[in-house]
Amino acid sequence: MFIFLIVLQAIVAAMLVVVILIQKSEGGGLGVGGSPSGFMSARGAADFLTRSTGVLAAIFVGLSIVLAALAVASATSQKVDTSLDRSVSAPAAAPAAPVAPLPADPLAGAAKK
């Protein structure tokens, strides 16, 4: 079931990309001409593509939520692998010796004069 939904999600995503790329950026749809009252006129194509985009987007979001819920449900029944646990405490390091202050800058006195 999970694999089927993932494949369906990929198909919906590809269809969504195609529908979005077919549209004009101005919202004119295909705009290839033809009769203004026909099914695939510029306005009819824009309406069809806009509706298709909304429906595909809703399906995509719904599938995403369902897949996330299925992933969480299947992950709760599994045991977490702790073989790579790095919480072993390291030996305490000795404190570093204090750092000696730097010698005074001989040019600093010349700049004040």
Secondary structure, DSSP 8 states (H G I E B T S, - for coil): -HHHHHHHHHHHHHHHHHHHHHS-TTS--S-----TTSTTSHHHHHHHHHHHHHHHHHHHHHHHHHHHHHHHHHHTTS----TT---------------------HHHHHHH-
